[in-house]
Amino acid sequence: DDPVEIENICNKAFSTSEDELINMSKMSKRNAQMYWDSNTSTQIFVNKLVELKSGSLR
């Protein structure tokens, strides 16, 4: 995975509302990838970011 791309995903995700992230985490991987215009790791990032935003990883 490209670190710059990962950073872009994270930056994009943190500018996204928690509700949007949760909805995206429920999407199929393919749809999430299309939404993020990114790589196959998108779903994992979205799920982790939902956890972060909800405070469960603090």
Secondary structure by P-SEA (a helix, b strand, c coil): ccaaaaaaaaaaaaaccaaaaaaaaaccaaaaaaaaccccaaaaaaaaaaaaaacccc
